[in-house]
């Protein structure tokens, strides 16, 4: 049986999985922040991490689809 060609190039596959991982990380940090107390010492760290991951995922998706 002949091998079929890959439908997507390597860069598209890598960007897809990076964007998917970033979105899952977004959901994980949001879920974790929702369960913490408002005065928790690391809450601002998780909020900043959530914003950074969101910005990176946005840029990845724009670059990937643009």
CHARMM internal coordinates of N, CA and C (Angstrom, degrees):
IC EDIT
DIST 1 N 1 CA 1.4436
DIST 1 CA 1 C 1.5289
ANGL 1 N 1 CA 1 C 108.06
DIST 1 C 2 N 1.3331
ANGL 1 CA 1 C 2 N 118.68
DIHE 1 N 1 CA 1 C 2 N 126.47
DIST 2 N 2 CA 1.4611
ANGL 1 C 2 N 2 CA 120.65
DIHE 1 CA 1 C 2 N 2 CA -179.48
DIST 2 CA 2 C 1.5256
ANGL 2 N 2 CA 2 C 111.70
DIHE 1 C 2 N 2 CA 2 C -70.59
DIST 2 C 3 N 1.3216
ANGL 2 CA 2 C 3 N 114.44
DIHE 2 N 2 CA 2 C 3 N 148.37
DIST 3 N 3 CA 1.4620
ANGL 2 C 3 N 3 CA 118.69
DIHE 2 CA 2 C 3 N 3 CA 179.40
DIST 3 CA 3 C 1.5182
ANGL 3 N 3 CA 3 C 109.67
DIHE 2 C 3 N 3 CA 3 C -77.09
DIST 3 C 4 N 1.3172
ANGL 3 CA 3 C 4 N 115.77
DIHE 3 N 3 CA 3 C 4 N 136.40
DIST 4 N 4 CA 1.4623
ANGL 3 C 4 N 4 CA 119.67
DIHE 3 CA 3 C 4 N 4 CA 179.35
DIST 4 CA 4 C 1.5206
ANGL 4 N 4 CA 4 C 109.67
DIHE 3 C 4 N 4 CA 4 C -83.54
DIST 4 C 5 N 1.3126
ANGL 4 CA 4 C 5 N 115.69
DIHE 4 N 4 CA 4 C 5 N 151.53
DIST 5 N 5 CA 1.4504
ANGL 4 C 5 N 5 CA 120.66
DIHE 4 CA 4 C 5 N 5 CA 177.75
DIST 5 CA 5 C 1.5230
ANGL 5 N 5 CA 5 C 109.62
DIHE 4 C 5 N 5 CA 5 C -73.98
DIST 5 C 6 N 1.3235
ANGL 5 CA 5 C 6 N 114.74
DIHE 5 N 5 CA 5 C 6 N 150.22
DIST 6 N 6 CA 1.4532
ANGL 5 C 6 N 6 CA 120.05
DIHE 5 CA 5 C 6 N 6 CA 176.29
DIST 6 CA 6 C 1.5211
ANGL 6 N 6 CA 6 C 109.07
DIHE 5 C 6 N 6 CA 6 C -69.61
DIST 6 C 7 N 1.2900
ANGL 6 CA 6 C 7 N 116.92
DIHE 6 N 6 CA 6 C 7 N 137.50
DIST 7 N 7 CA 1.4622
ANGL 6 C 7 N 7 CA 120.69
DIHE 6 CA 6 C 7 N 7 CA -177.26
DIST 7 CA 7 C 1.5250
ANGL 7 N 7 CA 7 C 111.32
DIHE 6 C 7 N 7 CA 7 C -74.42
DIST 7 C 8 N 1.3202
ANGL 7 CA 7 C 8 N 117.29
DIHE 7 N 7 CA 7 C 8 N -32.92
DIST 8 N 8 CA 1.4552
ANGL 7 C 8 N 8 CA 122.05
DIHE 7 CA 7 C 8 N 8 CA -177.98
DIST 8 CA 8 C 1.5177
ANGL 8 N 8 CA 8 C 109.82
DIHE 7 C 8 N 8 CA 8 C -119.29
DIST 8 C 9 N 1.3321
ANGL 8 CA 8 C 9 N 116.05
DIHE 8 N 8 CA 8 C 9 N 150.73
DIST 9 N 9 CA 1.4578
ANGL 8 C 9 N 9 CA 119.02
DIHE 8 CA 8 C 9 N 9 CA 177.89
DIST 9 CA 9 C 1.5285
ANGL 9 N 9 CA 9 C 109.94
DIHE 8 C 9 N 9 CA 9 C -78.18
DIST 9 C 10 N 1.3071
ANGL 9 CA 9 C 10 N 115.12
DIHE 9 N 9 CA 9 C 10 N 170.60
DIST 10 N 10 CA 1.4619
ANGL 9 C 10 N 10 CA 121.30
DIHE 9 CA 9 C 10 N 10 CA -174.61
DIST 10 CA 10 C 1.5266
ANGL 10 N 10 CA 10 C 111.43
DIHE 9 C 10 N 10 CA 10 C -61.62
DIST 10 C 11 N 1.3234
ANGL 10 CA 10 C 11 N 118.26
DIHE 10 N 10 CA 10 C 11 N -42.77
DIST 11 N 11 CA 1.4562
ANGL 10 C 11 N 11 CA 121.24
DIHE 10 CA 10 C 11 N 11 CA -178.40
DIST 11 CA 11 C 1.5275
ANGL 11 N 11 CA 11 C 111.38
DIHE 10 C 11 N 11 CA 11 C -62.99
DIST 11 C 12 N 1.3108
ANGL 11 CA 11 C 12 N 118.18
DIHE 11 N 11 CA 11 C 12 N -39.40
DIST 12 N 12 CA 1.4645
ANGL 11 C 12 N 12 CA 121.08
DIHE 11 CA 11 C 12 N 12 CA 178.15
DIST 12 CA 12 C 1.5233
ANGL 12 N 12 CA 12 C 111.48
DIHE 11 C 12 N 12 CA 12 C -64.15
DIST 12 C 13 N 1.3048
ANGL 12 CA 12 C 13 N 116.54
DIHE 12 N 12 CA 12 C 13 N -40.25
DIST 13 N 13 CA 1.4686
ANGL 12 C 13 N 13 CA 120.84
DIHE 12 CA 12 C 13 N 13 CA 179.24
DIST 13 CA 13 C 1.5284
ANGL 13 N 13 CA 13 C 110.17
DIHE 12 C 13 N 13 CA 13 C -66.38
DIST 13 C 14 N 1.3270
ANGL 13 CA 13 C 14 N 116.82
DIHE 13 N 13 CA 13 C 14 N -43.67
DIST 14 N 14 CA 1.4744
ANGL 13 C 14 N 14 CA 120.68
DIHE 13 CA 13 C 14 N 14 CA -179.91
DIST 14 CA 14 C 1.5199
ANGL 14 N 14 CA 14 C 110.11
DIHE 13 C 14 N 14 CA 14 C -64.74
DIST 14 C 15 N 1.3281
ANGL 14 CA 14 C 15 N 117.85
DIHE 14 N 14 CA 14 C 15 N -45.82
DIST 15 N 15 CA 1.4673
ANGL 14 C 15 N 15 CA 120.14
DIHE 14 CA 14 C 15 N 15 CA 179.05
DIST 15 CA 15 C 1.5224
ANGL 15 N 15 CA 15 C 111.79
DIHE 14 C 15 N 15 CA 15 C -63.65
DIST 15 C 16 N 1.3145
ANGL 15 CA 15 C 16 N 116.65
DIHE 15 N 15 CA 15 C 16 N -36.33
DIST 16 N 16 CA 1.4643
ANGL 15 C 16 N 16 CA 120.14
DIHE 15 CA 15 C 16 N 16 CA 177.21
DIST 16 CA 16 C 1.5281
ANGL 16 N 16 CA 16 C 110.75
DIHE 15 C 16 N 16 CA 16 C -60.55
DIST 16 C 17 N 1.3252
ANGL 16 CA 16 C 17 N 116.68
DIHE 16 N 16 CA 16 C 17 N -48.83
DIST 17 N 17 CA 1.4612
ANGL 16 C 17 N 17 CA 119.74
DIHE 16 CA 16 C 17 N 17 CA -176.91
DIST 17 CA 17 C 1.5176
ANGL 17 N 17 CA 17 C 112.30
DIHE 16 C 17 N 17 CA 17 C -72.63
DIST 17 C 18 N 1.3327
ANGL 17 CA 17 C 18 N 117.94
DIHE 17 N 17 CA 17 C 18 N -31.25
DIST 18 N 18 CA 1.4640
ANGL 17 C 18 N 18 CA 119.99
DIHE 17 CA 17 C 18 N 18 CA 173.95
DIST 18 CA 18 C 1.5218
ANGL 18 N 18 CA 18 C 110.78
DIHE 17 C 18 N 18 CA 18 C -66.10
DIST 18 C 19 N 1.3156
ANGL 18 CA 18 C 19 N 116.94
DIHE 18 N 18 CA 18 C 19 N -43.73
DIST 19 N 19 CA 1.4709
ANGL 18 C 19 N 19 CA 120.51
DIHE 18 CA 18 C 19 N 19 CA 178.25
DIST 19 CA 19 C 1.5270
ANGL 19 N 19 CA 19 C 110.79
DIHE 18 C 19 N 19 CA 19 C -64.76
DIST 19 C 20 N 1.3234
ANGL 19 CA 19 C 20 N 117.40
DIHE 19 N 19 CA 19 C 20 N -42.36
DIST 20 N 20 CA 1.4671
ANGL 19 C 20 N 20 CA 120.45
DIHE 19 CA 19 C 20 N 20 CA 178.89
DIST 20 CA 20 C 1.5242
ANGL 20 N 20 CA 20 C 110.70
DIHE 19 C 20 N 20 CA 20 C -63.53
DIST 20 C 21 N 1.3276
ANGL 20 CA 20 C 21 N 117.30
DIHE 20 N 20 CA 20 C 21 N -42.50
DIST 21 N 21 CA 1.4672
ANGL 20 C 21 N 21 CA 120.83
DIHE 20 CA 20 C 21 N 21 CA 178.33
DIST 21 CA 21 C 1.5216
ANGL 21 N 21 CA 21 C 111.09
DIHE 20 C 21 N 21 CA 21 C -63.87
DIST 21 C 22 N 1.3320
ANGL 21 CA 21 C 22 N 116.88
DIHE 21 N 21 CA 21 C 22 N -40.19
DIST 22 N 22 CA 1.4627
ANGL 21 C 22 N 22 CA 120.30
DIHE 21 CA 21 C 22 N 22 CA 179.13
DIST 22 CA 22 C 1.5282
ANGL 22 N 22 CA 22 C 110.89
DIHE 21 C 22 N 22 CA 22 C -65.53
DIST 22 C 23 N 1.3093
ANGL 22 CA 22 C 23 N 117.67
DIHE 22 N 22 CA 22 C 23 N -38.68
DIST 23 N 23 CA 1.4645
ANGL 22 C 23 N 23 CA 120.48
DIHE 22 CA 22 C 23 N 23 CA 178.69
DIST 23 CA 23 C 1.5275
ANGL 23 N 23 CA 23 C 110.71
DIHE 22 C 23 N 23 CA 23 C -66.97
DIST 23 C 24 N 1.3276
ANGL 23 CA 23 C 24 N 117.11
DIHE 23 N 23 CA 23 C 24 N -41.06
DIST 24 N 24 CA 1.4674
ANGL 23 C 24 N 24 CA 119.68
DIHE 23 CA 23 C 24 N 24 CA 176.34
DIST 24 CA 24 C 1.5211
ANGL 24 N 24 CA 24 C 111.01
DIHE 23 C 24 N 24 CA 24 C -64.82
DIST 24 C 25 N 1.3364
ANGL 24 CA 24 C 25 N 117.41
DIHE 24 N 24 CA 24 C 25 N -37.04
DIST 25 N 25 CA 1.4664
ANGL 24 C 25 N 25 CA 120.72
DIHE 24 CA 24 C 25 N 25 CA 176.62
DIST 25 CA 25 C 1.5315
ANGL 25 N 25 CA 25 C 110.11
DIHE 24 C 25 N 25 CA 25 C -66.00
DIST 25 C 26 N 1.3278
ANGL 25 CA 25 C 26 N 117.30
DIHE 25 N 25 CA 25 C 26 N -37.32
DIST 26 N 26 CA 1.4619
ANGL 25 C 26 N 26 CA 121.58
DIHE 25 CA 25 C 26 N 26 CA 175.37
DIST 26 CA 26 C 1.5280
ANGL 26 N 26 CA 26 C 110.87
DIHE 25 C 26 N 26 CA 26 C -59.00
DIST 26 C 27 N 1.3093
ANGL 26 CA 26 C 27 N 115.24
DIHE 26 N 26 CA 26 C 27 N -48.29
DIST 27 N 27 CA 1.4659
ANGL 26 C 27 N 27 CA 119.64
DIHE 26 CA 26 C 27 N 27 CA 179.84
DIST 27 CA 27 C 1.5240
ANGL 27 N 27 CA 27 C 111.40
DIHE 26 C 27 N 27 CA 27 C -63.29
DIST 27 C 28 N 1.3286
ANGL 27 CA 27 C 28 N 116.71
DIHE 27 N 27 CA 27 C 28 N -40.05
DIST 28 N 28 CA 1.4657
ANGL 27 C 28 N 28 CA 120.42
DIHE 27 CA 27 C 28 N 28 CA -179.23
DIST 28 CA 28 C 1.5277
ANGL 28 N 28 CA 28 C 111.00
DIHE 27 C 28 N 28 CA 28 C -65.60
DIST 28 C 29 N 1.3326
ANGL 28 CA 28 C 29 N 118.04
DIHE 28 N 28 CA 28 C 29 N -44.94
DIST 29 N 29 CA 1.4668
ANGL 28 C 29 N 29 CA 119.19
DIHE 28 CA 28 C 29 N 29 CA 179.99
DIST 29 CA 29 C 1.5237
ANGL 29 N 29 CA 29 C 111.36
DIHE 28 C 29 N 29 CA 29 C -68.04
DIST 29 C 30 N 1.3274
ANGL 29 CA 29 C 30 N 117.32
DIHE 29 N 29 CA 29 C 30 N -36.88
DIST 30 N 30 CA 1.4723
ANGL 29 C 30 N 30 CA 119.64
DIHE 29 CA 29 C 30 N 30 CA 177.42
DIST 30 CA 30 C 1.5234
ANGL 30 N 30 CA 30 C 110.57
DIHE 29 C 30 N 30 CA 30 C -65.23
DIST 30 C 31 N 1.3243
ANGL 30 CA 30 C 31 N 116.74
DIHE 30 N 30 CA 30 C 31 N -42.60
DIST 31 N 31 CA 1.4647
ANGL 30 C 31 N 31 CA 120.55
DIHE 30 CA 30 C 31 N 31 CA 179.43
DIST 31 CA 31 C 1.5256
ANGL 31 N 31 CA 31 C 110.42
DIHE 30 C 31 N 31 CA 31 C -64.47
DIST 31 C 32 N 1.3334
ANGL 31 CA 31 C 32 N 116.26
DIHE 31 N 31 CA 31 C 32 N -40.50
DIST 32 N 32 CA 1.4640
ANGL 31 C 32 N 32 CA 119.82
DIHE 31 CA 31 C 32 N 32 CA -179.81
DIST 32 CA 32 C 1.5255
ANGL 32 N 32 CA 32 C 110.64
DIHE 31 C 32 N 32 CA 32 C -67.55
DIST 32 C 33 N 1.3264
ANGL 32 CA 32 C 33 N 117.17
DIHE 32 N 32 CA 32 C 33 N -42.86
DIST 33 N 33 CA 1.4685
ANGL 32 C 33 N 33 CA 120.36
DIHE 32 CA 32 C 33 N 33 CA 179.68
DIST 33 CA 33 C 1.5244
ANGL 33 N 33 CA 33 C 111.17
DIHE 32 C 33 N 33 CA 33 C -63.89
DIST 33 C 34 N 1.3173
ANGL 33 CA 33 C 34 N 116.66
DIHE 33 N 33 CA 33 C 34 N -36.13
DIST 34 N 34 CA 1.4661
ANGL 33 C 34 N 34 CA 120.25
DIHE 33 CA 33 C 34 N 34 CA -179.79
DIST 34 CA 34 C 1.5258
ANGL 34 N 34 CA 34 C 111.04
DIHE 33 C 34 N 34 CA 34 C -63.35
DIST 34 C 35 N 1.3290
ANGL 34 CA 34 C 35 N 116.98
DIHE 34 N 34 CA 34 C 35 N -31.26
DIST 35 N 35 CA 1.4545
ANGL 34 C 35 N 35 CA 120.80
DIHE 34 CA 34 C 35 N 35 CA -178.37
DIST 35 CA 35 C 1.5164
ANGL 35 N 35 CA 35 C 114.72
DIHE 34 C 35 N 35 CA 35 C -87.44
DIST 35 C 36 N 1.3298
ANGL 35 CA 35 C 36 N 118.47
DIHE 35 N 35 CA 35 C 36 N -4.97
DIST 36 N 36 CA 1.4658
ANGL 35 C 36 N 36 CA 120.24
DIHE 35 CA 35 C 36 N 36 CA -179.32
DIST 36 CA 36 C 1.5202
ANGL 36 N 36 CA 36 C 110.71
DIHE 35 C 36 N 36 CA 36 C -93.57
DIST 36 C 37 N 1.3088
ANGL 36 CA 36 C 37 N 115.15
DIHE 36 N 36 CA 36 C 37 N 159.20
DIST 37 N 37 CA 1.4619
ANGL 36 C 37 N 37 CA 121.36
DIHE 36 CA 36 C 37 N 37 CA 177.45
DIST 37 CA 37 C 1.5291
ANGL 37 N 37 CA 37 C 109.83
DIHE 36 C 37 N 37 CA 37 C -74.22
DIST 37 C 38 N 1.3321
ANGL 37 CA 37 C 38 N 117.73
DIHE 37 N 37 CA 37 C 38 N 149.03
DIST 38 N 38 CA 1.4734
ANGL 37 C 38 N 38 CA 119.85
DIHE 37 CA 37 C 38 N 38 CA -179.59
DIST 38 CA 38 C 1.5311
ANGL 38 N 38 CA 38 C 113.84
DIHE 37 C 38 N 38 CA 38 C -59.56
DIST 38 C 39 N 1.3198
ANGL 38 CA 38 C 39 N 117.54
DIHE 38 N 38 CA 38 C 39 N -26.94
DIST 39 N 39 CA 1.4640
ANGL 38 C 39 N 39 CA 119.90
DIHE 38 CA 38 C 39 N 39 CA -178.81
DIST 39 CA 39 C 1.5354
ANGL 39 N 39 CA 39 C 112.57
DIHE 38 C 39 N 39 CA 39 C -101.34
DIST 39 C 40 N 1.3203
ANGL 39 CA 39 C 40 N 117.59
DIHE 39 N 39 CA 39 C 40 N 18.73
DIST 40 N 40 CA 1.4708
ANGL 39 C 40 N 40 CA 121.28
DIHE 39 CA 39 C 40 N 40 CA 179.13
DIST 40 CA 40 C 1.5245
ANGL 40 N 40 CA 40 C 109.28
DIHE 39 C 40 N 40 CA 40 C -65.25
DIST 40 C 41 N 1.3425
ANGL 40 CA 40 C 41 N 117.15
DIHE 40 N 40 CA 40 C 41 N 142.04
DIST 41 N 41 CA 1.4670
ANGL 40 C 41 N 41 CA 119.91
DIHE 40 CA 40 C 41 N 41 CA -174.57
DIST 41 CA 41 C 1.5302
ANGL 41 N 41 CA 41 C 114.34
DIHE 40 C 41 N 41 CA 41 C -65.04
DIST 41 C 42 N 1.3153
ANGL 41 CA 41 C 42 N 119.34
DIHE 41 N 41 CA 41 C 42 N -31.71
DIST 42 N 42 CA 1.4626
ANGL 41 C 42 N 42 CA 121.51
DIHE 41 CA 41 C 42 N 42 CA -176.59
DIST 42 CA 42 C 1.5205
ANGL 42 N 42 CA 42 C 113.31
DIHE 41 C 42 N 42 CA 42 C -99.92
DIST 42 C 43 N 1.3130
ANGL 42 CA 42 C 43 N 117.81
DIHE 42 N 42 CA 42 C 43 N 9.62
DIST 43 N 43 CA 1.4652
ANGL 42 C 43 N 43 CA 120.19
DIHE 42 CA 42 C 43 N 43 CA -176.59
DIST 43 CA 43 C 1.5309
ANGL 43 N 43 CA 43 C 112.13
DIHE 42 C 43 N 43 CA 43 C -62.39
DIST 43 C 44 N 1.3183
ANGL 43 CA 43 C 44 N 117.43
DIHE 43 N 43 CA 43 C 44 N -40.84
DIST 44 N 44 CA 1.4674
ANGL 43 C 44 N 44 CA 119.89
DIHE 43 CA 43 C 44 N 44 CA 179.31
DIST 44 CA 44 C 1.5221
ANGL 44 N 44 CA 44 C 111.66
DIHE 43 C 44 N 44 CA 44 C -67.13
DIST 44 C 45 N 1.3205
ANGL 44 CA 44 C 45 N 116.80
DIHE 44 N 44 CA 44 C 45 N -33.17
DIST 45 N 45 CA 1.4628
ANGL 44 C 45 N 45 CA 120.58
DIHE 44 CA 44 C 45 N 45 CA 176.35
DIST 45 CA 45 C 1.5209
ANGL 45 N 45 CA 45 C 110.37
DIHE 44 C 45 N 45 CA 45 C -63.02
DIST 45 C 46 N 1.3230
ANGL 45 CA 45 C 46 N 117.52
DIHE 45 N 45 CA 45 C 46 N -45.13
DIST 46 N 46 CA 1.4611
ANGL 45 C 46 N 46 CA 121.16
DIHE 45 CA 45 C 46 N 46 CA 179.19
DIST 46 CA 46 C 1.5323
ANGL 46 N 46 CA 46 C 111.68
DIHE 45 C 46 N 46 CA 46 C -68.30
DIST 46 C 47 N 1.3208
ANGL 46 CA 46 C 47 N 116.27
DIHE 46 N 46 CA 46 C 47 N -34.88
DIST 47 N 47 CA 1.4563
ANGL 46 C 47 N 47 CA 119.68
DIHE 46 CA 46 C 47 N 47 CA 176.57
DIST 47 CA 47 C 1.5305
ANGL 47 N 47 CA 47 C 110.37
DIHE 46 C 47 N 47 CA 47 C -64.51
DIST 47 C 48 N 1.3372
ANGL 47 CA 47 C 48 N 116.59
DIHE 47 N 47 CA 47 C 48 N -44.02
DIST 48 N 48 CA 1.4633
ANGL 47 C 48 N 48 CA 120.53
DIHE 47 CA 47 C 48 N 48 CA 177.73
DIST 48 CA 48 C 1.5242
ANGL 48 N 48 CA 48 C 110.70
DIHE 47 C 48 N 48 CA 48 C -63.97
DIST 48 C 49 N 1.3160
ANGL 48 CA 48 C 49 N 116.79
DIHE 48 N 48 CA 48 C 49 N -41.76
DIST 49 N 49 CA 1.4576
ANGL 48 C 49 N 49 CA 120.67
DIHE 48 CA 48 C 49 N 49 CA 177.76
DIST 49 CA 49 C 1.5275
ANGL 49 N 49 CA 49 C 110.74
DIHE 48 C 49 N 49 CA 49 C -61.70
DIST 49 C 50 N 1.3090
ANGL 49 CA 49 C 50 N 116.31
DIHE 49 N 49 CA 49 C 50 N -40.38
DIST 50 N 50 CA 1.4606
ANGL 49 C 50 N 50 CA 121.61
DIHE 49 CA 49 C 50 N 50 CA 178.18
DIST 50 CA 50 C 1.5393
ANGL 50 N 50 CA 50 C 110.43
DIHE 49 C 50 N 50 CA 50 C -61.45
DIST 50 C 51 N 1.3289
ANGL 50 CA 50 C 51 N 116.55
DIHE 50 N 50 CA 50 C 51 N -43.18
DIST 51 N 51 CA 1.4626
ANGL 50 C 51 N 51 CA 120.51
DIHE 50 CA 50 C 51 N 51 CA 179.45
DIST 51 CA 51 C 1.5283
ANGL 51 N 51 CA 51 C 111.70
DIHE 50 C 51 N 51 CA 51 C -67.31
DIST 51 C 52 N 1.3176
ANGL 51 CA 51 C 52 N 117.07
DIHE 51 N 51 CA 51 C 52 N -41.35
DIST 52 N 52 CA 1.4677
ANGL 51 C 52 N 52 CA 120.91
DIHE 51 CA 51 C 52 N 52 CA -179.68
DIST 52 CA 52 C 1.5247
ANGL 52 N 52 CA 52 C 110.46
DIHE 51 C 52 N 52 CA 52 C -64.75
DIST 52 C 53 N 1.3219
ANGL 52 CA 52 C 53 N 116.62
DIHE 52 N 52 CA 52 C 53 N -46.36
DIST 53 N 53 CA 1.4678
ANGL 52 C 53 N 53 CA 120.43
DIHE 52 CA 52 C 53 N 53 CA 179.45
DIST 53 CA 53 C 1.5301
ANGL 53 N 53 CA 53 C 110.16
DIHE 52 C 53 N 53 CA 53 C -64.03
DIST 53 C 54 N 1.3167
ANGL 53 CA 53 C 54 N 117.20
DIHE 53 N 53 CA 53 C 54 N -37.91
DIST 54 N 54 CA 1.4571
ANGL 53 C 54 N 54 CA 120.36
DIHE 53 CA 53 C 54 N 54 CA 177.64
DIST 54 CA 54 C 1.5183
ANGL 54 N 54 CA 54 C 112.39
DIHE 53 C 54 N 54 CA 54 C -63.79
DIST 54 C 55 N 1.3155
ANGL 54 CA 54 C 55 N 116.44
DIHE 54 N 54 CA 54 C 55 N -41.17
DIST 55 N 55 CA 1.4578
ANGL 54 C 55 N 55 CA 120.62
DIHE 54 CA 54 C 55 N 55 CA 178.20
DIST 55 CA 55 C 1.5256
ANGL 55 N 55 CA 55 C 110.90
DIHE 54 C 55 N 55 CA 55 C -65.68
DIST 55 C 56 N 1.3260
ANGL 55 CA 55 C 56 N 116.07
DIHE 55 N 55 CA 55 C 56 N -43.69
DIST 56 N 56 CA 1.4634
ANGL 55 C 56 N 56 CA 120.11
DIHE 55 CA 55 C 56 N 56 CA 178.81
DIST 56 CA 56 C 1.5232
ANGL 56 N 56 CA 56 C 110.81
DIHE 55 C 56 N 56 CA 56 C -63.88
DIST 56 C 57 N 1.3248
ANGL 56 CA 56 C 57 N 117.68
DIHE 56 N 56 CA 56 C 57 N -42.75
DIST 57 N 57 CA 1.4675
ANGL 56 C 57 N 57 CA 119.42
DIHE 56 CA 56 C 57 N 57 CA -179.98
DIST 57 CA 57 C 1.5260
ANGL 57 N 57 CA 57 C 110.71
DIHE 56 C 57 N 57 CA 57 C -66.35
DIST 57 C 58 N 1.3304
ANGL 57 CA 57 C 58 N 117.60
DIHE 57 N 57 CA 57 C 58 N -37.48
DIST 58 N 58 CA 1.4623
ANGL 57 C 58 N 58 CA 120.58
DIHE 57 CA 57 C 58 N 58 CA 176.70
DIST 58 CA 58 C 1.5277
ANGL 58 N 58 CA 58 C 110.75
DIHE 57 C 58 N 58 CA 58 C -61.87
DIST 58 C 59 N 1.3253
ANGL 58 CA 58 C 59 N 116.59
DIHE 58 N 58 CA 58 C 59 N -47.13
DIST 59 N 59 CA 1.4620
ANGL 58 C 59 N 59 CA 120.05
DIHE 58 CA 58 C 59 N 59 CA -179.90
DIST 59 CA 59 C 1.5256
ANGL 59 N 59 CA 59 C 111.72
DIHE 58 C 59 N 59 CA 59 C -64.88
DIST 59 C 60 N 1.3331
ANGL 59 CA 59 C 60 N 117.36
DIHE 59 N 59 CA 59 C 60 N -39.23
DIST 60 N 60 CA 1.4572
ANGL 59 C 60 N 60 CA 120.41
DIHE 59 CA 59 C 60 N 60 CA 176.81
DIST 60 CA 60 C 1.5236
ANGL 60 N 60 CA 60 C 111.52
DIHE 59 C 60 N 60 CA 60 C -60.66
DIST 60 C 61 N 1.3086
ANGL 60 CA 60 C 61 N 115.78
DIHE 60 N 60 CA 60 C 61 N -45.03
DIST 61 N 61 CA 1.4617
ANGL 60 C 61 N 61 CA 120.00
DIHE 60 CA 60 C 61 N 61 CA -177.63
DIST 61 CA 61 C 1.5220
ANGL 61 N 61 CA 61 C 110.83
DIHE 60 C 61 N 61 CA 61 C -68.29
DIST 61 C 62 N 1.3371
ANGL 61 CA 61 C 62 N 117.23
DIHE 61 N 61 CA 61 C 62 N -39.94
DIST 62 N 62 CA 1.4657
ANGL 61 C 62 N 62 CA 119.65
DIHE 61 CA 61 C 62 N 62 CA 177.21
DIST 62 CA 62 C 1.5165
ANGL 62 N 62 CA 62 C 110.55
DIHE 61 C 62 N 62 CA 62 C -64.40
DIST 62 C 63 N 1.3266
ANGL 62 CA 62 C 63 N 117.45
DIHE 62 N 62 CA 62 C 63 N -43.65
DIST 63 N 63 CA 1.4597
ANGL 62 C 63 N 63 CA 120.90
DIHE 62 CA 62 C 63 N 63 CA 179.01
DIST 63 CA 63 C 1.5257
ANGL 63 N 63 CA 63 C 110.91
DIHE 62 C 63 N 63 CA 63 C -64.96
DIST 63 C 64 N 1.3309
ANGL 63 CA 63 C 64 N 116.41
DIHE 63 N 63 CA 63 C 64 N -40.25
DIST 64 N 64 CA 1.4543
ANGL 63 C 64 N 64 CA 121.52
DIHE 63 CA 63 C 64 N 64 CA -176.92
DIST 64 CA 64 C 1.5261
ANGL 64 N 64 CA 64 C 111.47
DIHE 63 C 64 N 64 CA 64 C -67.56
DIST 64 C 65 N 1.3207
ANGL 64 CA 64 C 65 N 117.26
DIHE 64 N 64 CA 64 C 65 N -41.99
DIST 65 N 65 CA 1.4563
ANGL 64 C 65 N 65 CA 120.46
DIHE 64 CA 64 C 65 N 65 CA -176.70
DIST 65 CA 65 C 1.5255
ANGL 65 N 65 CA 65 C 113.14
DIHE 64 C 65 N 65 CA 65 C -89.04
DIST 65 C 66 N 1.3244
ANGL 65 CA 65 C 66 N 117.26
DIHE 65 N 65 CA 65 C 66 N -16.57
DIST 66 N 66 CA 1.4613
ANGL 65 C 66 N 66 CA 120.67
DIHE 65 CA 65 C 66 N 66 CA -176.44
DIST 66 CA 66 C 1.4393
ANGL 66 N 66 CA 66 C 110.75
DIHE 65 C 66 N 66 CA 66 C -84.43
END
COOR INIT
IC SEED 1 N 1 CA 1 C
IC BUILD
